[in-house]
Amino acid sequence: MKLLKIKDNSQCKKDAFSDIATLTGRIADKTLDQLKREGVFVFPEYINDAEDITQRQMILRSVNDLYHSGNVMGFIGCGNERLVIKSRFSGEDDDFFFLYLLGKVLRFPNLVDLKTDANQDNRLFNFLLFLFPYYLKTAMRRGIFKQYIRHNYNDSNVKGTIDVARHIEKNTPFIGNIAYSQREFSYDNSLMELVRHTIEFIKQKPYGSKLLVKVKDEVELVIGATHGYELFDRQKIIDRNKKNAVRHAYFREYLALQKLCLLILRHQKHQIGFGARQIYGILFDGAWLWEEYINSLIENIFYHPMNKGGKGVQQLFEKNIGRIYPDFISRDNEVRIIADAKYKPIDNIGNRDYLQLLAYMFRFDAKVGFYLYPEAEDRDDLKLRMNQGSTYESNVMPRDDISITKHGLKIPADVADFDGFAARMRSNEQEFVQAFIQ
């Protein structure tokens, strides 16, 4: 196996990718949306009316003789070539920061070994399993999936379409029963059976019960709805779901769950990425993970509109014109603060970012803004005071009332193990949040 490891938000010479030339040719300058259509599992699922540009993110963007990586982390492969994208805060053989984000946001169990692993496919498969509770809980918020199912009956209470051939076979000589079929709206359908098979498969894993305990109520609902479950029907259920993807927009969360279940169950028979030209992998949007992680720290102080979930939408203008989703709006409307989470180095927060945050501040009558970013070099906060005046009148000077602060959460470095990293992070989180309490 040919393996290359790089970091997010970095740049590498194109020559470094020579050992994985086939894979590089398949993914370079392609957006996440394009890769998702080719079979790569992208987390989170994106919606079309999202205000940001995450769907147009690229894993590798070619610039002259360099490849630039973006905010994406994860694993991707083609044939026997693998590319591992770690967080830029990772060490040589660990990625504690990525693991910590997954644990805080997705409640991943502390079971993922991010050290060198000869079998990258097994690591990839574990990630798929660990994502299952999140996708199950998200889908089940819509209620249990219902679908029209045709059931066969053979009794005297005829309510549907008579099945002549089956009637002759079962009811000769005639004793009063009629063979017929009827379409019924049922919870016990091929999709819910697929979810049930996935649950039963995960239960067989050593950590299965620990993984499913987080969605205990949802698991009980699925088991209660799938009274027709049979272990030996698994391949038949997989084939039905491959042919019949969820199409209704209301149940788009179930489509994501369906895709995940198929990836998990098909791994039993085929290794992930079977076929020399098949692109496969799992990619995490670092910007989304960072934003949701920051929300877990400051949710008691800030509102958190969610563009990918379509929640908390705001408008710039009257008559619902100019839809916007500021990352964070302070709950204190007397001293309003607008904050923007940025998963990128401080020096990469520039003009376009300034204009966006200032527009949000103007909309909400806020005079204080913050950029919340992961800090690697232990820098102090950088406070930027807005100018007033014009160079034409030679009267430019900073204002005292409007400012934007780049406020970094310090990410520990040179930590021996994950437990030590997590302890340092908890201490840094308290210091980070204190700035808003003051």
Salt bridges, closest charged atoms under 4 A:
ASP8 OD1 - ARG88 NH1 2.84
ASP33 OD1 - LYS36 NZ 3.86
ASP33 OD2 - ARG37 NH1 2.95
GLU38 OE1 - ARG26 NH2 3.75
GLU38 OE2 - LYS30 NZ 2.64
GLU45 OE1 - LYS36 NZ 3.98
ASP49 OD2 - ARG323 NH1 3.26
ASP52 OD2 - LYS308 NZ 3.02
ASP65 OD2 - LYS13 NZ 2.97
ASP121 OD2 - ARG82 NH2 3.25
ASP163 OD2 - ARG166 NE 3.36
GLU184 OE1 - HIS151 ND1 2.70
ASP188 OD2 - HIS227 ND1 3.53
GLU200 OE2 - ARG196 NE 2.91
GLU200 OE2 - LYS203 NZ 3.58
GLU218 OE2 - LYS137 NZ 3.23
ASP233 OD1 - LYS236 NZ 3.70
GLU253 OE1 - ARG142 NE 3.15
GLU253 OE2 - ARG252 NH2 3.80
GLU291 OE2 - HIS304 NE2 3.62
GLU292 OE2 - HIS304 NE2 3.03
ASP340 OD2 - LYS342 NZ 3.41
ASP347 OD1 - ARG379 NH1 3.32
ASP353 OD1 - LYS342 NZ 3.17
ASP353 OD2 - LYS344 NZ 2.99
GLU377 OE1 - ARG379 NH2 3.45
ASP378 OD1 - LYS410 NZ 3.92
ASP381 OD2 - HIS407 ND1 2.70
ASP400 OD1 - ARG385 NH2 2.53
ASP401 OD2 - LYS367 NZ 3.82
ASP401 OD1 - ARG399 NE 3.07
GLU431 OE2 - LYS410 NZ 3.94
